[in-house]
Amino acid sequence: MNPMTLYIGSKRLSSWSLRPWLLMRHHELSFAESVISLDAPDTHARILTHSPSGRVPALVDGDIRVWESLAICEYVAETCALPRAWPLLPAARAMARSISQEMHAGFADLRRELPFNACREPERTSISVAAEVDIKRIRQLWREARRNYGTDGEWLFGKFGIADAMYAPVALRFFIYDIPLDGIERDYMHSVIMHPAVQQWMEAATLEHPGGESTLDRTQEVPAAATAAASGPAQASAISAAAAAIKAGAALPKVRSFQLPSD
């Protein structure tokens, strides 16, 4: 049987593509990925071949098509019987579903003012009051999830799940735009940054041409193991230094942008 194929946009630019990709990589699923350039003349036509909405990501599983990040995560969780994709406790599961949908439908000001670009040089920028409100709300959600339901692990609800996949790009955005975080929120951001699959995504972004096409094959098998690809001393040391700074509560070091992606 052919593996599922996940059609994604540029790893430099598509935070929505990262979400289901990260969930699938975390659970070491075998699938093929196909990267579609986001600014080529035939981009829309190519995406429509796989996604009725004309947007990425999209998942093709035999004759089944699934589009939109959250829907793909739900489909994969059900089809592959992923453990703890949603928390077991009903109250925790209700909150996880709610905050995942809130991420999917909301925080437009934050996304617009702090756009995703995995090759952006880390630097703080001015933001509007509306974006600050979005940030405050996200920080509140993280604190409540971690304090009330996350005591058995490092993720929002203890074990890595769909909610973490939905908020991982936001955690990376907070990092690269140097959004002030404390305590629980800072620790959670650290967990996201140090996830092996996240580091692999970051490195792959540097191999893309400006238009978003990979220097590797456009469609390729993704190995089941979620271990990050070898990343060289410079990248490893930069990420380690950033992680150490987060844990120590120190100022974040200035590092190369490809090591610290954004949303």
MOWOLIN-V289534 format. One record per residue. N is the residue number from 1. RES is the residue in three letters. PHI is phi in radians with two decimals (* if undefined). PSI is psi as a letter, one per 20 degrees, with the letter a starting at -180 (none if undefined). Layout:
[[N | RES | PHI | PSI] [N | RES | PHI | PSI]]
This chain:
[[1 | MET | * | p] [2 | ASN | -1.21 | q] [3 | PRO | -1.25 | r] [4 | MET | -1.07 | q] [5 | THR | -2.07 | p] [6 | LEU | -1.80 | o] [7 | TYR | -1.63 | p] [8 | ILE | -2.25 | r] [9 | GLY | -1.56 | a] [10 | SER | -0.89 | p] [11 | LYS | -1.24 | i] [12 | ARG | -1.31 | h] [13 | LEU | -2.09 | h] [14 | SER | -1.80 | n] [15 | SER | -1.19 | h] [16 | TRP | -1.15 | h] [17 | SER | -1.21 | h] [18 | LEU | -1.08 | h] [19 | ARG | -1.04 | f] [20 | PRO | -1.19 | h] [21 | TRP | -1.02 | g] [22 | LEU | -1.14 | g] [23 | LEU | -1.05 | g] [24 | MET | -1.21 | h] [25 | ARG | -1.22 | g] [26 | HIS | -1.01 | h] [27 | HIS | -1.59 | j] [28 | GLU | 0.98 | l] [29 | LEU | -1.40 | q] [30 | SER | -1.54 | p] [31 | PHE | -2.75 | r] [32 | ALA | -1.73 | q] [33 | GLU | -2.05 | q] [34 | SER | -2.26 | o] [35 | VAL | -1.61 | p] [36 | ILE | -1.92 | p] [37 | SER | -1.01 | p] [38 | LEU | -1.60 | i] [39 | ASP | -2.28 | k] [40 | ALA | -1.49 | q] [41 | PRO | -1.01 | h] [42 | ASP | -1.80 | j] [43 | THR | -0.97 | g] [44 | HIS | -1.09 | g] [45 | ALA | -1.13 | g] [46 | ARG | -1.16 | g] [47 | ILE | -1.16 | g] [48 | LEU | -1.05 | h] [49 | THR | -1.06 | h] [50 | HIS | -2.07 | h] [51 | SER | -2.25 | o] [52 | PRO | -1.04 | h] [53 | SER | -1.39 | i] [54 | GLY | 1.35 | j] [55 | ARG | -2.30 | q] [56 | VAL | -1.83 | q] [57 | PRO | -1.48 | r] [58 | ALA | -2.54 | q] [59 | LEU | -2.03 | p] [60 | VAL | -2.03 | p] [61 | ASP | -2.20 | n] [62 | GLY | 1.16 | c] [63 | ASP | -1.70 | j] [64 | ILE | -1.77 | p] [65 | ARG | -2.06 | p] [66 | VAL | -2.31 | p] [67 | TRP | -2.29 | r] [68 | GLU | 1.37 | p] [69 | SER | -0.98 | g] [70 | LEU | -1.16 | h] [71 | ALA | -1.10 | h] [72 | ILE | -1.12 | g] [73 | CYS | -1.04 | g] [74 | GLU | -1.09 | g] [75 | TYR | -1.08 | g] [76 | VAL | -1.10 | g] [77 | ALA | -1.06 | g] [78 | GLU | -1.28 | g] [79 | THR | -1.15 | h] [80 | CYS | -1.75 | j] [81 | ALA | 0.87 | l] [82 | LEU | -1.20 | p] [83 | PRO | -1.26 | p] [84 | ARG | 1.04 | k] [85 | ALA | -1.01 | h] [86 | TRP | -2.05 | q] [87 | PRO | -1.05 | q] [88 | LEU | -1.36 | h] [89 | LEU | -1.17 | p] [90 | PRO | -0.94 | g] [91 | ALA | -1.13 | g] [92 | ALA | -1.18 | g] [93 | ARG | -1.11 | h] [94 | ALA | -1.10 | g] [95 | MET | -1.18 | g] [96 | ALA | -1.07 | g] [97 | ARG | -1.13 | g] [98 | SER | -1.15 | g] [99 | ILE | -1.27 | h] [100 | SER | -1.18 | g] [101 | GLN | -1.19 | h] [102 | GLU | -1.07 | h] [103 | MET | -1.16 | g] [104 | HIS | -1.13 | h] [105 | ALA | -1.79 | i] [106 | GLY | -2.11 | a] [107 | PHE | 1.05 | k] [108 | ALA | -1.14 | h] [109 | ASP | -1.15 | g] [110 | LEU | -1.08 | g] [111 | ARG | -1.14 | h] [112 | ARG | -1.26 | g] [113 | GLU | -1.49 | h] [114 | LEU | -2.16 | m] [115 | PRO | -1.19 | q] [116 | PHE | -1.27 | p] [117 | ASN | -2.76 | o] [118 | ALA | -1.18 | i] [119 | CYS | -1.95 | k] [120 | ARG | -1.46 | p] [121 | GLU | -1.20 | p] [122 | PRO | -1.01 | p] [123 | GLU | -2.92 | p] [124 | ARG | -1.30 | q] [125 | THR | -2.38 | q] [126 | SER | -1.32 | q] [127 | ILE | -2.35 | r] [128 | SER | -1.39 | r] [129 | VAL | -1.07 | h] [130 | ALA | -1.08 | g] [131 | ALA | -1.19 | h] [132 | GLU | -1.11 | h] [133 | VAL | -1.12 | g] [134 | ASP | -1.05 | g] [135 | ILE | -1.09 | g] [136 | LYS | -1.05 | g] [137 | ARG | -1.14 | g] [138 | ILE | -1.11 | g] [139 | ARG | -1.05 | h] [140 | GLN | -1.09 | g] [141 | LEU | -1.08 | g] [142 | TRP | -1.06 | g] [143 | ARG | -1.08 | g] [144 | GLU | -1.12 | g] [145 | ALA | -1.12 | g] [146 | ARG | -1.15 | g] [147 | ARG | -1.24 | h] [148 | ASN | -1.54 | h] [149 | TYR | -2.37 | j] [150 | GLY | -1.90 | k] [151 | THR | -1.33 | i] [152 | ASP | -1.75 | k] [153 | GLY | 3.11 | a] [154 | GLU | -1.69 | i] [155 | TRP | -1.75 | r] [156 | LEU | -0.96 | g] [157 | PHE | -2.05 | k] [158 | GLY | 1.61 | f] [159 | LYS | -1.62 | q] [160 | PHE | -1.10 | p] [161 | GLY | -2.57 | a] [162 | ILE | -1.07 | h] [163 | ALA | -1.03 | h] [164 | ASP | -1.18 | h] [165 | ALA | -1.08 | h] [166 | MET | -1.25 | h] [167 | TYR | -1.72 | i] [168 | ALA | -1.00 | g] [169 | PRO | -1.08 | h] [170 | VAL | -1.24 | g] [171 | ALA | -1.05 | g] [172 | LEU | -1.17 | h] [173 | ARG | -1.10 | g] [174 | PHE | -1.00 | h] [175 | PHE | -1.18 | g] [176 | ILE | -1.25 | h] [177 | TYR | -1.64 | j] [178 | ASP | 0.96 | l] [179 | ILE | -1.34 | p] [180 | PRO | -1.09 | p] [181 | LEU | -2.33 | q] [182 | ASP | -2.37 | q] [183 | GLY | 0.91 | c] [184 | ILE | -0.98 | g] [185 | GLU | -1.14 | g] [186 | ARG | -1.15 | g] [187 | ASP | -1.10 | h] [188 | TYR | -1.15 | g] [189 | MET | -1.03 | h] [190 | HIS | -1.05 | g] [191 | SER | -1.06 | g] [192 | VAL | -1.13 | g] [193 | ILE | -1.04 | h] [194 | MET | -1.54 | i] [195 | HIS | -1.09 | p] [196 | PRO | -0.96 | h] [197 | ALA | -1.20 | h] [198 | VAL | -1.12 | g] [199 | GLN | -1.11 | h] [200 | GLN | -1.13 | g] [201 | TRP | -1.04 | g] [202 | MET | -1.06 | g] [203 | GLU | -1.16 | g] [204 | ALA | -1.09 | h] [205 | ALA | -1.07 | h] [206 | THR | -1.30 | i] [207 | LEU | -1.56 | i] [208 | GLU | -1.41 | q] [209 | HIS | -1.27 | r] [210 | PRO | -0.90 | h] [211 | GLY | -1.35 | i] [212 | GLY | 1.89 | i] [213 | GLU | -1.44 | p] [214 | SER | -1.29 | q] [215 | THR | -1.30 | i] [216 | LEU | -1.53 | a] [217 | ASP | -1.05 | q] [218 | ARG | -1.09 | g] [219 | THR | -2.02 | p] [220 | GLN | -2.58 | q] [221 | GLU | -1.26 | p] [222 | VAL | -1.72 | o] [223 | PRO | -1.06 | q] [224 | ALA | -1.13 | h] [225 | ALA | -1.16 | p] [226 | ALA | -1.61 | k] [227 | THR | -1.41 | p] [228 | ALA | -1.11 | q] [229 | ALA | -1.17 | q] [230 | ALA | -0.99 | p] [231 | SER | -2.19 | j] [232 | GLY | 1.34 | q] [233 | PRO | -1.06 | g] [234 | ALA | -1.10 | g] [235 | GLN | -1.20 | g] [236 | ALA | -1.05 | g] [237 | SER | -1.20 | h] [238 | ALA | -1.14 | g] [239 | ILE | -1.15 | g] [240 | SER | -1.08 | g] [241 | ALA | -1.13 | g] [242 | ALA | -1.12 | g] [243 | ALA | -1.11 | g] [244 | ALA | -1.10 | h] [245 | ALA | -1.12 | g] [246 | ILE | -1.08 | g] [247 | LYS | -1.13 | h] [248 | ALA | -1.47 | i] [249 | GLY | 1.35 | j] [250 | ALA | -1.54 | r] [251 | ALA | -1.14 | q] [252 | LEU | -1.26 | p] [253 | PRO | -1.28 | q] [254 | LYS | -1.37 | p] [255 | VAL | -2.36 | r] [256 | ARG | -1.10 | q] [257 | SER | -1.12 | h] [258 | PHE | -1.20 | i] [259 | GLN | -1.49 | i] [260 | LEU | -2.33 | n] [261 | PRO | -1.33 | r] [262 | SER | -2.22 | a] [263 | ASP | -1.79 | none]]
